[in-house]
Amino acid sequence: MNAVFSSPEPRSATHSISAEDKTAMTALRASVEPLKGKLQGTAARLPFDEITENVPAPQDVRFEADTVGGIAGWWCRPGHAKSELVVLHLHGGWFNWGSAKAYRNLVGHIAARAGANAFIPDYRLAPEHVFPAAVRDVESCYDGLTAQGISRIAVVGDSAGGTLALVLSRLVTERTPPRGVIPVGAVALSPVTDLTLSGQSWKTRAAADPYFIESQARELVRAYLNGADPTAPKASPLYGDLAGLPPVRVHVGDDEVLLDDALRYVARAVEAGVDAQVDVWLGMPHGFVSGVDKLAAANQALAAIGTFLTERLNARSG
């Protein structure tokens, strides 16, 4: 049975779409519409990575393969970064696709704006490695960072990575007895917060979303959960106890089926006393932040994310 949450309106900001972005979105929709809902299974990994790698490379950011907490991945190191500040970025791909290498350029832009090094772990993917393998990997990676003496960590993620970022933030915060380092903040870009897919936007944004359809998402979620309860808090952060979380910022496009996942999560977080906000970008689809230097909305969202991360990473403890 799907839980019904009655929550206050989330703390939110709505951003209009520029005329230039509207034109760009018309062209984008024409190019991707024939593929809507067709990325399925492990065969979609290569095309997904090819799309992700199209993000223009950031300036003055070097990339370095490494292993943290036993999890392989890639560092994004801006030339001006403070070594004691780290962004742990968890990549997207519906728990079935995506790689740290393919996400390097996008995360490099986030790292540069945050003035911090960023690590992208290659957590295990479904269907070969089902829930909760990915959760265990990102927690191991987080603990690997703290074992290196890093105490200022922000957790960021997009899509499925946004799910994992929110889950990880809760897991670390609620450890009993309290131990380790609490994230200074979390950013989730279009997270999947409810793996029951019960959000109204699966219906209200079905036509507007240029990428995903419900049947496609259900199969990807099925491959990930492998029979596990979709309302388990480690799977769906919407169903967890959100009290005590660090500040959270969520960004989502108004034209995506995951809109309601973002709105409901932030509403519950605010109700639980969390400093949380959702930014809704009108006319934008899933993954719009990858349109660096092409979309005004992408540049504006990345600037806002960079400002938040800089403030949180450099904030005084206590």
Residue frames relative to the residue before (quaternion, step in Angstrom):
aa qw qx qy qz dx dy dz
M 1.0000 0.0000 0.0000 0.0000 0.00 0.00 0.00
N 0.3796 -0.7224 0.5323 0.2252 3.58 -0.92 0.89
A 0.4153 -0.6981 0.5242 0.2557 3.56 -0.92 0.94
V 0.2427 -0.7388 0.6091 0.1559 3.54 -1.16 0.64
F 0.1634 -0.8071 0.5638 0.0630 3.55 -0.59 1.16
S 0.1258 -0.7491 0.6441 0.0901 3.55 -0.88 0.94
S 0.1041 0.8116 -0.5559 0.1463 3.54 -0.30 1.29
P 0.5858 -0.5546 0.4321 0.4031 3.57 -1.20 0.33
E 0.6462 -0.4718 0.3973 0.4494 3.53 -1.28 0.21
P 0.4718 -0.6889 0.4578 0.3055 3.60 -0.87 0.84
R 0.5263 -0.5595 0.5149 0.3806 3.53 -1.26 0.42
S 0.1206 0.8378 -0.5094 0.1554 3.56 -0.41 1.19
A 0.1566 -0.7279 0.6554 0.1267 3.47 -1.40 0.35
T 0.1811 -0.7849 0.5863 0.0855 3.57 -0.91 0.93
H 0.1807 -0.8031 0.5655 0.0514 3.54 -0.82 1.08
S 0.4033 -0.7214 0.5128 0.2324 3.58 -0.80 1.01
I 0.4394 -0.6759 0.5256 0.2717 3.54 -1.28 0.32
S 0.4186 -0.7065 0.5136 0.2487 3.57 -0.95 0.86
A 0.6443 -0.5184 0.3897 0.4053 3.55 -1.23 0.38
E 0.6471 0.5204 -0.3211 0.4554 3.57 1.02 -0.80
D 0.6700 0.4825 -0.3044 0.4751 3.57 0.95 -0.80
K 0.6054 0.5528 -0.3570 0.4479 3.57 1.06 -0.66
T 0.6451 0.5054 -0.3107 0.4815 3.58 1.01 -0.81
A 0.6574 0.5134 -0.3051 0.4595 3.56 0.97 -0.89
M 0.6560 0.5153 -0.3125 0.4544 3.58 1.02 -0.78
T 0.6025 0.5511 -0.3522 0.4575 3.58 1.09 -0.67
A 0.6707 0.4850 -0.2890 0.4810 3.57 0.98 -0.88
L 0.6377 0.5337 -0.3267 0.4491 3.58 0.99 -0.83
R 0.6603 0.5182 -0.3126 0.4447 3.55 0.85 -0.95
A 0.6447 0.5299 -0.3239 0.4457 3.57 0.95 -0.83
S 0.7088 0.4717 -0.2674 0.4513 3.57 1.04 -0.77
V 0.7706 0.3801 -0.1998 0.4709 3.61 1.00 -0.76
E 0.4886 0.7064 -0.4211 0.2914 3.59 1.16 -0.46
P 0.6491 0.5246 -0.3506 0.4249 3.67 0.89 -0.73
L 0.7118 0.4416 -0.2545 0.4833 3.62 1.19 -0.48
K 0.3665 0.7703 -0.4695 0.2278 3.57 1.27 -0.05
G 0.8542 0.1247 -0.1222 0.4897 3.55 -0.80 1.08
K 0.6079 0.6243 -0.3362 0.3574 3.59 1.23 -0.08
L 0.5433 0.5798 -0.4286 0.4302 3.61 1.20 -0.14
Q 0.1329 0.8029 -0.5596 0.1567 3.56 -0.48 1.22
G 0.8690 0.1745 -0.1029 0.4514 3.52 -1.22 0.59
T 0.7598 -0.3876 0.2729 0.4450 3.54 -1.33 -0.15
A 0.5581 0.6127 -0.3936 0.3977 3.61 1.16 -0.43
A 0.6431 0.5379 -0.3227 0.4393 3.59 1.18 -0.44
R 0.4755 0.7062 -0.4405 0.2849 3.61 1.17 -0.23
L 0.6763 0.4961 -0.3063 0.4502 3.59 0.84 -0.91
P 0.6980 0.4417 -0.3058 0.4735 3.65 0.72 -0.88
F 0.6094 0.5469 -0.3576 0.4489 3.60 1.06 -0.66
D 0.6713 0.4818 -0.2989 0.4775 3.59 0.92 -0.88
E 0.6297 0.5384 -0.3430 0.4427 3.58 0.99 -0.76
I 0.6392 0.5073 -0.3180 0.4826 3.58 1.03 -0.78
T 0.6736 0.5150 -0.2964 0.4395 3.57 0.88 -0.98
E 0.6804 0.5125 -0.2898 0.4364 3.57 0.98 -0.82
N 0.5315 0.6482 -0.4016 0.3688 3.60 1.24 -0.14
V 0.4652 0.6575 -0.4602 0.3735 3.59 1.23 -0.14
P 0.4747 -0.6811 0.4646 0.3080 3.63 -0.79 0.91
A 0.5312 -0.6488 0.4436 0.3165 3.56 -1.02 0.81
P 0.4370 -0.6856 0.5102 0.2805 3.61 -0.98 0.79
Q 0.4935 -0.6475 0.4927 0.3073 3.55 -1.21 0.49
D 0.8581 0.1352 -0.1072 0.4836 3.53 -1.21 0.66
V 0.5477 0.5338 -0.4436 0.4673 3.57 0.93 0.97
R 0.1319 -0.7868 0.5976 0.0804 3.56 -0.76 0.98
F 0.3021 -0.7603 0.5583 0.1377 3.53 -1.18 0.71
E 0.0323 -0.8124 0.5797 -0.0550 3.52 -0.97 0.90
A 0.3554 -0.7222 0.5549 0.2102 3.57 -0.79 1.04
D 0.1060 0.7884 -0.5949 0.1157 3.58 -1.00 0.82
T 0.2969 -0.7001 0.6082 0.2274 3.53 -1.39 -0.01
V 0.0276 -0.7930 0.6081 -0.0244 3.57 -0.82 1.03
G 0.8391 0.0202 -0.0545 0.5408 3.55 -0.70 1.08
G 0.6853 -0.4858 0.2712 0.4699 3.55 1.16 0.63
I 0.6483 0.4957 -0.3114 0.4868 3.59 1.28 0.00
A 0.3763 -0.7330 0.5232 0.2178 3.58 -0.70 1.08
G 0.1985 0.7807 -0.5783 0.1290 3.55 -1.18 0.49
W 0.4766 -0.6583 0.5056 0.2896 3.55 -1.28 -0.38
W 0.3147 -0.7047 0.6070 0.1894 3.51 -1.17 0.80
C 0.1479 -0.7145 0.6741 0.1144 3.52 -1.24 0.66
R 0.0260 -0.8461 0.5295 -0.0550 3.57 -0.38 1.24
P 0.2242 -0.7744 0.5789 0.1218 3.62 -0.26 1.21
G 0.5978 -0.6086 0.3893 0.3474 3.56 -1.07 0.73
H 0.7449 0.3975 -0.2129 0.4917 3.59 1.09 -0.67
A 0.4042 0.7525 -0.4543 0.2529 3.61 1.25 0.09
K 0.3909 -0.6615 0.5846 0.2604 3.53 -1.25 0.59
S 0.4654 -0.7378 0.4158 0.2571 3.57 -0.60 1.16
E 0.6692 0.5122 -0.3082 0.4413 3.61 1.13 -0.54
L 0.6628 0.4641 -0.2977 0.5067 3.60 1.29 -0.08
V 0.0024 0.8198 -0.5708 0.0457 3.58 -0.81 0.99
V 0.2101 -0.7143 0.6550 0.1288 3.50 -1.20 0.79
L 0.1702 -0.7463 0.6346 0.1061 3.58 -0.83 0.99
H 0.0700 -0.8223 0.5648 0.0000 3.58 -0.37 1.26
L 0.1768 -0.7791 0.5985 0.0594 3.55 -0.80 1.11
H 0.3588 -0.7980 0.4518 0.1742 3.54 -0.46 1.26
G 0.5094 -0.6581 0.4784 0.2803 3.52 -1.29 0.45
G 0.3358 0.7499 -0.5389 0.1859 3.54 -1.36 -0.14
W 0.5333 -0.6733 0.3943 0.3267 3.57 1.16 0.66
F 0.6345 -0.5826 0.3070 0.4046 3.58 1.09 0.80
N 0.6941 0.4602 -0.2564 0.4906 3.59 1.31 -0.13
W 0.7768 0.2713 -0.1140 0.5567 3.59 1.17 -0.58
G 0.6181 0.5928 -0.4064 0.3185 3.52 -1.39 -0.11
S 0.0179 -0.7825 0.6224 -0.0049 3.53 -1.23 0.58
A 0.6137 -0.5590 0.4144 0.3731 3.52 -1.21 0.56
K 0.6447 0.5373 -0.3294 0.4327 3.58 0.92 -0.85
A 0.6809 0.4942 -0.2967 0.4518 3.58 0.89 -0.89
Y 0.7060 0.4665 -0.2537 0.4686 3.59 1.13 -0.64
R 0.3854 0.7726 -0.4576 0.2124 3.61 1.24 -0.16
N 0.6943 0.4902 -0.3093 0.4266 3.59 0.76 -0.96
L 0.6602 0.5001 -0.3166 0.4624 3.59 0.86 -0.91
V 0.6949 0.4615 -0.2825 0.4736 3.57 0.82 -0.95
G 0.5822 0.5769 -0.3700 0.4375 3.58 1.12 -0.57
H 0.6316 0.5183 -0.3262 0.4754 3.58 1.08 -0.73
I 0.6486 0.5041 -0.3166 0.4743 3.58 0.98 -0.82
A 0.6514 0.5220 -0.3132 0.4528 3.58 0.93 -0.92
A 0.6547 0.5229 -0.3139 0.4466 3.58 0.93 -0.92
R 0.6872 0.4757 -0.2818 0.4712 3.58 0.97 -0.84
A 0.6843 0.4700 -0.2799 0.4822 3.58 1.16 -0.57
G 0.3556 -0.7415 0.4937 0.2829 3.59 1.20 -0.39
A 0.6264 0.5162 -0.3199 0.4887 3.55 1.15 0.68
N 0.5128 -0.5855 0.5115 0.3641 3.55 -1.25 0.35
A 0.1528 -0.7842 0.5951 0.0872 3.58 -1.11 0.65
F 0.1536 -0.7687 0.6145 0.0888 3.55 -1.05 0.81
I 0.1576 -0.7709 0.6143 0.0595 3.56 -0.99 0.98
P 0.1962 -0.8044 0.5473 0.1225 3.63 -0.39 1.12
D 0.3615 -0.6793 0.5922 0.2390 3.54 -1.22 0.62
Y 0.0847 -0.8096 0.5806 0.0140 3.56 0.29 1.27
R 0.6102 -0.5879 0.3909 0.3596 3.57 -1.15 0.60
L 0.3033 -0.7791 0.5354 0.1193 3.53 -1.06 0.90
A 0.4543 -0.6141 0.5695 0.3037 3.52 -1.32 0.50
P 0.5990 -0.0961 -0.7811 -0.1478 1.55 -2.35 0.86
E 0.4748 0.6826 -0.4511 0.3243 3.61 1.22 -0.13
H 0.7870 0.1351 -0.0439 0.6004 3.57 1.06 -0.81
V 0.1580 -0.8434 0.5109 0.0526 3.55 -0.18 1.29
F 0.7340 -0.3925 0.3315 0.4442 3.53 -1.39 0.16
P 0.6433 -0.2181 -0.7312 -0.0624 1.61 -1.88 1.68
A 0.1505 0.8324 -0.5249 0.0946 3.63 1.05 0.62
A 0.6670 0.5028 -0.3125 0.4524 3.60 0.86 -0.91
V 0.6351 0.5274 -0.3257 0.4609 3.59 1.00 -0.84
R 0.6592 0.5059 -0.3125 0.4603 3.58 0.90 -0.88
D 0.6602 0.5235 -0.3144 0.4373 3.58 0.97 -0.84
V 0.6947 0.4585 -0.3024 0.4644 3.60 0.83 -0.88
E 0.6176 0.5190 -0.3517 0.4748 3.60 1.12 -0.57
S 0.6317 0.5205 -0.3289 0.4711 3.60 1.02 -0.76
C 0.6489 0.5175 -0.3125 0.4621 3.56 1.00 -0.83
Y 0.6294 0.5282 -0.3248 0.4684 3.58 0.99 -0.86
D 0.6833 0.4748 -0.2848 0.4761 3.58 0.87 -0.95
G 0.5990 0.5572 -0.3544 0.4528 3.58 1.15 -0.57
L 0.6306 0.5192 -0.3283 0.4744 3.57 1.06 -0.71
T 0.6850 0.4747 -0.2980 0.4654 3.58 0.87 -0.90
A 0.6094 0.5530 -0.3506 0.4471 3.59 1.12 -0.62
Q 0.6389 0.5026 -0.3140 0.4905 3.58 1.24 -0.43
G 0.5910 -0.6029 0.3544 0.4021 3.57 1.28 0.03
I 0.4748 0.6614 -0.4455 0.3724 3.57 1.27 0.20
S 0.0917 -0.8385 0.5372 -0.0007 3.57 -0.64 1.13
R 0.6860 0.3957 -0.2782 0.5436 3.60 1.26 -0.11
I 0.1632 0.7993 -0.5446 0.1944 3.56 -0.01 1.37
A 0.1152 -0.7473 0.6507 0.0705 3.54 -1.00 0.92
V 0.2671 -0.7659 0.5684 0.1374 3.55 -0.97 0.88
V 0.0131 -0.7960 0.6025 -0.0574 3.55 -0.77 1.12
G 0.1270 0.7959 -0.5883 0.0658 3.57 -1.13 0.58
D 0.2278 -0.7662 0.5833 0.1441 3.54 -1.19 0.52
S 0.8374 0.0890 -0.1126 0.5273 3.54 -1.09 0.88
A 0.8170 -0.0085 0.0303 0.5758 3.63 -0.56 -1.07
G 0.6155 0.5355 -0.3391 0.4685 3.56 1.14 -0.61
G 0.6003 0.5371 -0.3508 0.4776 3.57 1.16 -0.56
T 0.5896 0.5540 -0.3465 0.4747 3.55 1.10 -0.72
L 0.7040 0.4691 -0.2627 0.4640 3.55 0.80 -1.07
A 0.6157 0.5476 -0.3489 0.4464 3.60 1.06 -0.70
L 0.6842 0.4708 -0.2825 0.4799 3.58 0.94 -0.86
V 0.6300 0.5156 -0.3287 0.4788 3.59 1.04 -0.74
L 0.6670 0.5075 -0.3023 0.4541 3.58 0.88 -0.96
S 0.6307 0.5394 -0.3383 0.4436 3.59 0.93 -0.84
R 0.6731 0.4804 -0.2969 0.4776 3.58 0.97 -0.84
L 0.6519 0.5323 -0.3273 0.4297 3.60 0.89 -0.90
V 0.6873 0.4776 -0.2835 0.4682 3.56 0.90 -0.94
T 0.6724 0.5244 -0.2954 0.4308 3.57 0.95 -0.89
E 0.7765 0.3769 -0.1907 0.4675 3.60 0.94 -0.85
R 0.3096 0.7693 -0.5122 0.2235 3.60 1.18 0.25
T 0.0855 -0.7888 0.6086 0.0121 3.56 -0.98 0.94
P 0.4587 -0.3103 -0.8104 0.1913 1.52 -1.31 2.12
P 0.6607 -0.5091 0.3488 0.4273 3.60 -1.16 0.46
R 0.1538 0.7828 -0.5912 0.1183 3.58 -0.89 0.88
G 0.7857 0.3593 -0.2436 0.4407 3.49 -1.26 0.41
V 0.6531 -0.5185 0.4205 0.3576 3.49 -1.42 -0.30
I 0.3090 -0.7348 0.5759 0.1811 3.56 -0.93 0.93
P 0.5133 -0.6321 0.4581 0.3566 3.66 -0.88 0.75
V 0.4699 -0.6747 0.4890 0.2915 3.57 -1.06 0.71
G 0.7832 -0.1392 0.1022 0.5972 3.57 1.23 -0.41
A 0.2220 -0.7642 0.5915 0.1302 3.54 -1.31 0.29
V 0.0992 -0.7606 0.6393 0.0536 3.54 -1.15 0.74
A 0.0466 -0.7902 0.6111 0.0001 3.57 -0.87 0.99
L 0.1856 -0.7760 0.5977 0.0782 3.55 -0.80 1.07
S 0.8329 -0.1675 0.0597 0.5240 3.57 -0.48 1.24
P 0.1103 0.8343 -0.5340 0.0815 3.61 0.74 0.98
V 0.3788 -0.6463 0.6046 0.2707 3.52 -1.33 0.47
T 0.0574 -0.8529 0.5185 0.0193 3.60 0.01 1.21
D 0.7731 0.2694 -0.1288 0.5596 3.60 1.22 -0.40
L 0.1896 -0.8295 0.5189 0.0825 3.57 -0.15 1.30
T 0.5041 0.5812 -0.4647 0.4382 3.60 1.22 0.27
L 0.2930 -0.7828 0.4885 0.2506 3.59 1.34 -0.29
S 0.3434 0.7729 -0.4659 0.2600 3.56 0.98 0.87
G 0.4336 0.7154 -0.4551 0.3052 3.59 1.24 0.00
Q 0.5612 -0.6394 0.4151 0.3222 3.56 -1.01 0.82
S 0.6195 0.5783 -0.3555 0.3942 3.59 1.07 -0.61
W 0.4981 0.6113 -0.4503 0.4188 3.60 1.22 -0.11
K 0.7012 0.3815 -0.2502 0.5479 3.56 1.25 -0.41
T 0.7316 0.4615 -0.2625 0.4276 3.58 0.73 -1.06
R 0.7583 0.3135 -0.1941 0.5377 3.62 1.16 -0.50
A 0.3073 0.7872 -0.4902 0.2134 3.59 1.23 0.28
A 0.7114 0.4279 -0.2581 0.4942 3.59 0.95 -0.82
A 0.6729 0.5248 -0.3008 0.4258 3.58 1.00 -0.82
D 0.6430 0.5272 -0.3321 0.4454 3.59 1.03 -0.73
P 0.2947 -0.8026 0.4919 0.1644 3.64 -0.59 1.09
Y 0.7235 0.4869 -0.2374 0.4279 3.59 1.22 -0.29
F 0.8545 0.2140 -0.0477 0.4708 3.56 0.62 -1.16
I 0.1351 -0.7405 0.6500 0.1045 3.51 -1.29 0.54
E 0.6633 -0.5630 0.3211 0.3740 3.55 -1.14 0.64
S 0.6601 0.5135 -0.3319 0.4365 3.61 0.86 -0.84
Q 0.6149 0.5393 -0.3338 0.4687 3.58 1.08 -0.72
A 0.6827 0.4887 -0.2842 0.4630 3.57 0.86 -0.99
R 0.6411 0.5333 -0.3372 0.4368 3.59 0.94 -0.80
E 0.6570 0.5011 -0.3191 0.4641 3.59 0.98 -0.73
L 0.6475 0.5072 -0.3160 0.4729 3.59 1.01 -0.78
V 0.6517 0.4960 -0.3050 0.4861 3.58 1.01 -0.80
R 0.6233 0.5383 -0.3404 0.4537 3.59 1.00 -0.80
A 0.6549 0.5152 -0.3099 0.4579 3.59 0.95 -0.88
Y 0.6695 0.4992 -0.2879 0.4686 3.57 1.06 -0.76
L 0.7427 0.4275 -0.2384 0.4569 3.60 0.75 -1.03
N 0.1195 -0.8356 0.5275 0.0963 3.60 1.07 -0.68
G 0.7805 -0.3411 0.1614 0.4984 3.56 0.94 0.94
A 0.4977 0.6479 -0.4400 0.3726 3.62 1.22 -0.11
D 0.6145 -0.5649 0.4145 0.3625 3.55 -1.25 0.52
P 0.3686 -0.7558 0.4898 0.2304 3.65 -0.56 1.06
T 0.6655 0.4851 -0.3168 0.4706 3.61 1.20 -0.28
A 0.3949 0.6934 -0.5036 0.3312 3.60 1.22 0.14
P 0.5241 -0.6742 0.4104 0.3199 3.64 -0.75 0.93
K 0.6271 0.5238 -0.3509 0.4575 3.62 1.10 -0.50
A 0.6733 0.4541 -0.2879 0.5074 3.57 1.24 -0.35
S 0.8033 0.1277 -0.0165 0.5816 3.57 0.84 -1.06
P 0.3224 -0.7895 0.4835 0.1974 3.62 -0.24 1.17
L 0.5207 0.6409 -0.4176 0.3792 3.61 1.17 -0.39
Y 0.7380 0.4402 -0.2204 0.4614 3.58 1.07 -0.77
G 0.5452 0.6297 -0.4006 0.3818 3.59 1.23 0.11
D 0.5540 -0.5371 0.4990 0.3944 3.54 -1.37 0.05
L 0.1952 -0.8442 0.4940 0.0718 3.57 -0.34 1.25
A 0.4438 0.7034 -0.4567 0.3157 3.61 1.22 -0.15
G 0.8093 0.3051 -0.2229 0.4497 3.54 -1.05 0.80
L 0.4487 0.6939 -0.4591 0.3263 3.59 1.23 0.02
P 0.5254 -0.5903 0.4917 0.3658 3.58 -1.20 0.43
P 0.7085 -0.4251 0.3096 0.4706 3.65 -1.18 0.13
V 0.1318 -0.7979 0.5880 0.0143 3.55 -0.99 0.96
R 0.0474 -0.7627 0.6440 0.0366 3.56 -1.07 0.81
V 0.1019 -0.7865 0.6090 0.0148 3.55 -0.92 1.00
H 0.0953 -0.7711 0.6280 0.0443 3.56 -0.99 0.90
V 0.0649 0.7993 -0.5891 0.0994 3.56 -0.92 0.95
G 0.4376 -0.6695 0.5313 0.2794 3.55 -1.16 0.60
D 0.5015 -0.6512 0.4759 0.3128 3.57 -1.09 0.66
D 0.7108 0.4317 -0.2502 0.4959 3.59 1.20 -0.45
E 0.6038 0.5470 -0.3996 0.4202 3.59 0.85 0.86
V 0.5943 -0.6141 0.4032 0.3274 3.51 -1.13 0.75
L 0.6579 0.5102 -0.3080 0.4604 3.60 1.21 -0.34
L 0.3205 0.7749 -0.4937 0.2306 3.60 1.24 0.16
D 0.7057 0.4723 -0.2780 0.4491 3.58 0.78 -1.00
D 0.5683 0.5796 -0.3883 0.4362 3.60 1.12 -0.54
A 0.6751 0.4849 -0.2862 0.4766 3.57 0.98 -0.86
L 0.6815 0.5048 -0.2975 0.4384 3.58 0.83 -0.97
R 0.6900 0.4794 -0.2919 0.4570 3.58 0.85 -0.92
Y 0.6360 0.5308 -0.3409 0.4443 3.57 0.99 -0.78
V 0.6926 0.4657 -0.2928 0.4667 3.59 0.80 -0.95
A 0.6031 0.5497 -0.3605 0.4518 3.61 1.03 -0.67
R 0.6783 0.4746 -0.2884 0.4811 3.58 0.92 -0.88
A 0.6367 0.5311 -0.3335 0.4487 3.59 1.00 -0.78
V 0.6521 0.5023 -0.3104 0.4755 3.58 0.94 -0.89
E 0.6380 0.5305 -0.3199 0.4574 3.57 0.98 -0.84
A 0.6929 0.4592 -0.2623 0.4901 3.58 1.14 -0.69
G 0.6058 -0.6051 0.3414 0.3877 3.59 1.27 0.12
V 0.4635 0.6838 -0.4396 0.3525 3.57 1.27 0.26
D 0.4336 -0.6320 0.5700 0.2960 3.57 -1.17 0.63
A 0.2313 0.7892 -0.5217 0.2271 3.56 0.07 1.33
Q 0.0130 0.7881 -0.6150 0.0213 3.56 -1.12 0.69
V 0.1955 -0.7479 0.6210 0.1295 3.54 -1.17 0.67
D 0.1859 -0.7490 0.6287 0.0957 3.55 -1.01 0.92
V 0.1352 -0.7963 0.5887 0.0322 3.55 -0.65 1.18
W 0.1832 -0.8063 0.5601 0.0504 3.55 -0.70 1.17
L 0.3538 -0.7761 0.4874 0.1870 3.55 -0.33 1.30
G 0.8315 0.2240 -0.1837 0.4741 3.53 -1.07 0.87
M 0.6112 0.5807 -0.3416 0.4153 3.57 1.27 -0.08
P 0.3319 -0.7397 0.5531 0.1917 3.58 -1.07 0.77
H 0.7359 -0.3675 0.3262 0.4659 3.53 -1.36 -0.09
G 0.8451 0.2046 -0.1420 0.4731 3.56 -1.04 0.80
F 0.3107 0.7980 -0.4833 0.1817 3.60 1.19 0.29
V 0.5769 0.6048 -0.3928 0.3836 3.62 1.11 -0.50
S 0.5694 0.5904 -0.3920 0.4165 3.59 1.19 -0.28
G 0.5789 0.5861 -0.3737 0.4262 3.60 1.27 -0.16
V 0.0707 0.8329 -0.5415 0.0900 3.56 0.92 0.93
D 0.8478 0.0933 -0.1212 0.5078 3.57 -0.94 1.01
K 0.6583 0.4546 -0.3230 0.5057 3.59 1.27 0.25
L 0.7739 0.2266 -0.1077 0.5815 3.56 1.09 -0.75
A 0.4736 -0.6613 0.5021 0.2938 3.56 -0.90 0.92
A 0.6321 0.5470 -0.3328 0.4366 3.58 1.01 -0.80
A 0.6376 0.5219 -0.3317 0.4594 3.59 0.99 -0.78
N 0.6767 0.4895 -0.2959 0.4636 3.58 0.87 -0.92
Q 0.6594 0.5063 -0.3052 0.4644 3.58 1.01 -0.82
A 0.6538 0.5035 -0.3150 0.4688 3.59 0.98 -0.84
L 0.6629 0.4988 -0.3106 0.4640 3.59 0.93 -0.85
A 0.6216 0.5302 -0.3417 0.4644 3.58 1.06 -0.69
A 0.6571 0.5012 -0.3058 0.4727 3.59 0.97 -0.85
I 0.6406 0.5126 -0.3181 0.4752 3.58 0.99 -0.82
G 0.6526 0.5224 -0.3085 0.4539 3.57 0.95 -0.89
T 0.6471 0.5169 -0.3154 0.4632 3.57 0.97 -0.85
F 0.6618 0.5053 -0.3042 0.4627 3.58 0.91 -0.93
L 0.6861 0.4836 -0.2923 0.4582 3.58 0.85 -0.95
T 0.6321 0.5307 -0.3340 0.4552 3.58 0.98 -0.80
E 0.6650 0.5021 -0.3022 0.4630 3.56 0.91 -0.93
R 0.7073 0.4662 -0.2788 0.4523 3.58 0.82 -0.95
L 0.6748 0.5047 -0.3043 0.4442 3.60 0.89 -0.87
N 0.7466 0.3888 -0.2063 0.4989 3.56 1.10 -0.70
A 0.4526 0.6974 -0.4497 0.3264 3.59 1.28 -0.04
R 0.5206 -0.6228 0.4782 0.3353 3.54 -1.13 0.63
S 0.4939 -0.6422 0.4959 0.3127 3.57 -1.06 0.73
G 0.7448 0.4145 -0.3048 0.4248 3.52 -1.27 0.57
